[in-house]
C-alpha cells in the first residue's frame, strides 16, 4: 500500500493543493457575499410575510362568507 501511494504522492500533493486553492477561493467569495448580501427583515422574510398575510385574508373572507351563508337559528 505504501509503495503504491509513494508512486503517486507528488500528483496527490499537487491535486490536494489545487483542491485547497479552490476551496479557499469559494470561502473568500462566500465571505464577500456575506458582507454585501441584504439581511434586513423584509428582504429575508418578505415573501413569507406576504404569503401569510394573503392566507389570513383568504381565511377571513371565507369565514365571513360562511357566517353570512349559514342560516340563523
N, C-alpha and C positions, 0 to 999 in steps of 0.2 A: 504494500500500500504506500509506504513512504517513497519507494523508488518511483512508483507511478506518479505520485504528486510532485516529486522533485523534478521530473522531466517538464512539467507544465507550471512550475512555480513562478517563472517570470511572466508568462502570459496571464496567469491567475492574478498576480500582483498588479499588472497593468489594467486588467479588466476590473479589478476591485477599485483601483484608484479612479478609473473613469466613472464607475457607478457612484462612488462617493462624490465626485465633482458634480454629477447630475443631481444627486440628492441635495447637495449644498446649494445649487442654483435654484432648485424648486423651493427650498426653505427660504432663500432670500426673496424670491418672488412672492411667496406667501406672506412674509413679513411686510413687504411693501404694500401688498393688497390689504393687509390688516390695518395699516395706517390710513389708507385713503378710502376704505370701504365705509359706506354710510351705516351708522349703527344707532340712529335715533329711533324712538319707539314706533313712530308711524311708518317709517321706511321698513322696519323689520316686521312689525305686526299689523301693518295697514290692511293687507288683503284679508287676514284673519278677522280683524275687527269689522271690515266691510261685510264679509260673509256672515258673521254672527249677527250683525245689525239687520241684514236682509232677512235672515232666518227668523229673527224675533218679529220683524214687521209682518212677515207672512203668517206667523203664528197668531199675531194679534188680529189680523184681518180674518183669518179662518175662524178664530174664536168668536169674534163679533158676528160674523155671518151665521155661525152655528147657533148662537144665542138668539138672534132675530128670527131664524128659521124655525126654531123649536116652538111648538105651541105653548101658550101659557096655561097654567092649571087653574 
